[in-house]
Amino acid sequence: MRNDTMSPAEAREFRDRICDMRWERVEARAARRRAARALRAGIVRSISERLARLLLRGGRGGRHEPAS
């Protein structure tokens, strides 16, 4: 059963791989959060732009016709 233990070099390599995998998970999670934040910002920007156009036009079916 003595062969089941890792040498110090193998243990270090294993620890480094585990650390790298954890770091990759952290980076992937951060990237997903950034993407979600950008998507929400784009939606808000889109809504704001549509609302501004609507207000400039005079609203839906308002008195003012859009300038052509």
PANURO-14352 format. One record per residue (C-alpha): x, y, z. Coordinates in steps of 0.1 Angstrom, whole numbers, plus 5000, padded with zeros to 4 digits. Layout:
<sites>
XYZ
...
</sites>
This chain:
<sites>
500050005000
503050235002
502750304964
499450484970
501150794983
502351074961
505951204959
506451564969
506751664932
503551484923
501751644953
502951984942
501751924906
498351804918
497952104941
498952334913
496352174889
493652204916
494552574922
494452644884
491052474880
489752684909
491153004894
489652914860
486252874877
486653214894
487553374860
484653204842
482153324869
483553684866
483153664828
479553554831
478753834856
480354084832
478353954803
475153964823
475954324835
476654434799
473354274787
471354454814
473054784806
472254724769
468654664777
468454974799
470155174772
467755044746
464655124767
466055464775
466655534738
463155414728
461655624756
463555934745
462355884709
458855834720
458956154741
460556354713
457856234690
455156344714
454255994727
452155724711
449355874690
450156214704
449256544688
452656584672
453556394641
457156274637
459256504616
459956354582
</sites>
